[in-house]
Amino acid sequence: MSDLIPSITITEFHKLKASEIKELKAVEVLSDGNHLFTVIIPHGDEVARDFIKTQAEYLALKANILGGKELDEIKEKVMV
């Protein structure tokens, strides 16, 4: 768990409405006490939000290079 940002469980996260999520600070989402994903919600003026979004996209690109599956690949497994 991160000491830098707050954390919530996946169950708590699922209960939130989109409008409530938009109000959150960045949070770490946990499942069974383990990091599942980090939610980054940009706040501030348009320039700040665009900068944060761009930085998140670059970080996501780096993570995707290392692995992971496309949504279609996962859905195909479920259907088989």
C-alpha atoms as one frame of an Amber mdcrd trajectory, in Angstrom:
protein
   0.000   0.000   0.000   1.116   3.504  -0.740   2.055   5.931   2.001   1.689
   8.806  -0.466  -1.966   8.596  -1.500  -5.146   7.290   0.146  -6.430   3.801
  -0.572  -9.890   2.246  -0.875 -11.088  -1.278  -1.530 -12.418  -2.371  -4.899
 -15.780  -2.915  -3.168 -15.863   0.707  -1.989 -14.814   1.893  -5.447 -17.604
  -0.069  -7.157 -20.201   1.617  -4.936 -19.211   5.095  -6.147 -21.108   6.903
  -8.893 -19.165   8.577 -11.709 -19.958  12.001 -10.250 -18.461  10.907  -6.903
 -15.345   9.472  -8.534 -14.729  12.817 -10.272 -14.562  14.459  -6.831 -11.965
  12.032  -5.408  -8.303  12.708  -4.978  -6.039  10.143  -6.628  -6.484   6.806
  -4.828  -4.949   3.370  -4.770  -7.594   0.651  -5.214  -6.953  -2.547  -3.279
  -8.249  -6.079  -3.626  -7.649  -8.439  -0.705  -5.137  -5.902   0.659  -3.097
  -5.903  -2.549  -2.684  -3.071  -5.040  -5.036  -3.579  -7.977  -4.784  -0.198
  -9.706  -4.272   3.506  -9.098  -6.928   6.025 -10.075  -5.627   9.441 -11.106
  -8.290  12.135 -11.221  -6.976  15.412 -12.626  -8.083  18.589 -10.863  -7.198
  22.245 -11.315  -7.391  24.413 -14.387  -7.439  23.071 -17.939  -3.657  23.300
 -18.328  -3.052  21.330 -15.122  -5.644  18.689 -16.056  -4.165  18.279 -19.559
  -0.645  17.925 -18.123  -1.745  15.290 -15.599  -3.687  13.376 -18.254  -0.702
  13.403 -20.636   1.655  12.173 -17.909  -0.775   9.371 -16.996  -1.021   8.350
 -20.666   2.786   8.142 -20.981   2.997   6.031 -17.825   0.188   3.759 -19.078
   2.008   3.323 -22.399   5.159   2.243 -20.545   3.141  -0.247 -18.479   1.436
  -1.647 -21.604   4.794  -2.280 -23.270   5.665  -4.650 -20.416   2.562  -6.788
 -20.707  -1.130  -7.101 -20.191  -3.946  -8.162 -22.477  -6.444  -6.350 -24.658
 -10.052  -6.427 -23.467 -11.060  -8.544 -26.485  -8.512 -11.223 -25.516  -9.979
 -11.477 -22.023 -13.553 -11.578 -23.306 -12.661 -14.384 -25.737 -11.370 -16.507
 -22.848 -14.644 -16.090 -20.964 -16.713 -17.087 -24.013 -14.686 -20.253 -24.698
